[in-house]
Amino acid sequence: MSENKPDSDTNSDTKNNFTRPIRSFVKREGKLTGGQKNALEQLWPTHGVDLGDQRLDLTELFGRTAPVVLEIGFGNGLSLADMAEAHPDMDFFGIEVHRPGVGSCLVQAKKRALNNIRVSGEDAVLVLNQQIADGSLERVQIFFPDPWHKKRHHKRRLIQPVFVEQLVAKLKPGGQIHVATDWQNYAEHVLAVLTTNPDLKNTVADAPLAASFVSAEGELLTDSALWAGGSSSAVGSVVPEGTAPIDNPLLAKGCSERPSYRPDTKYEHRGIRLGHGVWDLIFTKEK
Ligand SMILES: C[S@@+](CC[C@H](N)C(=O)[O-])C[C@H]1O[C@@H](n2cnc3c(N)ncnc32)[C@H](O)[C@@H]1O
């Protein structure tokens, strides 16, 4: 999570005259346990998805037609396995770049004989662009994404307007995007990004309107100090980093109760131990 530290503040390798894409992760190889290695070897042919440039046929991939949930950044995969076990009528496609995490998810799939999980170990941005068909997903869930808490790293946050447009295209009409985070400043950023997407509607009644997050000049305001009026005295306050939650009425209005289908996750526990709050944001694709 917040331990992810890029080598430098920018992802543009200007010294060598080429530009690297901005990534939402730093790849940590990590050592595989024996169990993870075995699970990867044994289950990859049936449960693993290699990167390709063709759209996946989800019916073929899961061997049936059922609603498909995509989880991005599943970490150790325990909560993904819990959901797959609790919802045998649904299929779960998980994407996680950390290989030991993919191995650990497959250990769970093997132990619990889960046939409704498939996993990819690639960057979700590539998998989405290249392999997921438009209008194919029931839900996209991103639980406790890396918050990239320093301001100069905010550009590395996965949830950005263009990325959300891509997610929305992959959802069926009526499909949902569910983001949970323990980092208030990221929750505020996500609320602004999701609310201002014209195809999404917050699932909570009486949610804040998009206008609250857009300046008079049409600029997206992800800084909560500027919400609803463009003045720092308007709503909430700038949230000091890494502290307990600070009352922010607009954020409170925009968040959902945690739905019963979302299990606790490893990073959620860590956040709670550190005294953070937890915010769930759930939006529906309208048409
Ligand atoms: C803070 S962890 C949260 C893990 C898990 N969801 C949980 O709550 O315990 C975020 C995870 O997202 C993964 N991740 C970040 N960007 C990603 C991307 N573009 N594609 C796939 N995985 C990504 C990281 O490797 C990391 O494991």
The ligand as a MOL file (V3000), in Angstrom:
LIG
                    3D

  0  0  0     0  0            999 V3000
M  V30 BEGIN CTAB
M  V30 COUNTS 27 29 0 0 0
M  V30 BEGIN ATOM
M  V30 1 C -3.0780 -2.1510 -1.2970 0
M  V30 2 S -3.1540 -3.6540 -2.1350 0 CHG=1
M  V30 3 C -4.7990 -4.2250 -1.7350 0
M  V30 4 C -4.9440 -5.6980 -1.9080 0
M  V30 5 C -6.3290 -6.2640 -1.5560 0
M  V30 6 N -7.3680 -5.7330 -2.4120 0
M  V30 7 C -6.6640 -6.0250 -0.1090 0
M  V30 8 O -7.5440 -5.1790 0.1610 0
M  V30 9 O -6.0420 -6.6560 0.7480 0 CHG=-1
M  V30 10 C -3.3510 -3.1330 -3.8220 0
M  V30 11 C -3.0190 -4.2370 -4.8020 0
M  V30 12 O -3.2960 -3.7880 -6.1290 0
M  V30 13 C -2.3290 -4.3380 -6.9950 0
M  V30 14 N -2.3020 -3.4940 -8.2080 0
M  V30 15 C -2.0350 -2.1670 -8.2640 0
M  V30 16 N -2.1500 -1.7090 -9.5170 0
M  V30 17 C -2.5120 -2.7770 -10.2820 0
M  V30 18 C -2.7650 -2.9450 -11.6730 0
M  V30 19 N -2.6840 -1.9210 -12.5290 0
M  V30 20 N -3.0960 -4.1740 -12.1370 0
M  V30 21 C -3.1850 -5.2260 -11.2760 0
M  V30 22 N -2.9350 -5.1410 -9.9390 0
M  V30 23 C -2.6070 -3.9310 -9.4500 0
M  V30 24 C -1.0370 -4.3090 -6.1640 0
M  V30 25 O -0.0800 -5.2490 -6.6250 0
M  V30 26 C -1.5530 -4.6470 -4.7720 0
M  V30 27 O -1.4780 -6.0190 -4.5040 0
M  V30 END ATOM
M  V30 BEGIN BOND
M  V30 1 1 1 2
M  V30 2 1 2 3
M  V30 3 1 2 10
M  V30 4 1 3 4
M  V30 5 1 4 5
M  V30 6 1 5 6
M  V30 7 1 5 7
M  V30 8 2 7 8
M  V30 9 1 7 9
M  V30 10 1 10 11
M  V30 11 1 11 12
M  V30 12 1 11 26
M  V30 13 1 12 13
M  V30 14 1 13 14
M  V30 15 1 13 24
M  V30 16 1 14 15
M  V30 17 1 14 23
M  V30 18 2 15 16
M  V30 19 1 16 17
M  V30 20 1 17 18
M  V30 21 2 17 23
M  V30 22 1 18 19
M  V30 23 2 18 20
M  V30 24 1 20 21
M  V30 25 2 21 22
M  V30 26 1 22 23
M  V30 27 1 24 25
M  V30 28 1 24 26
M  V30 29 1 26 27
M  V30 END BOND
M  V30 END CTAB
M  END
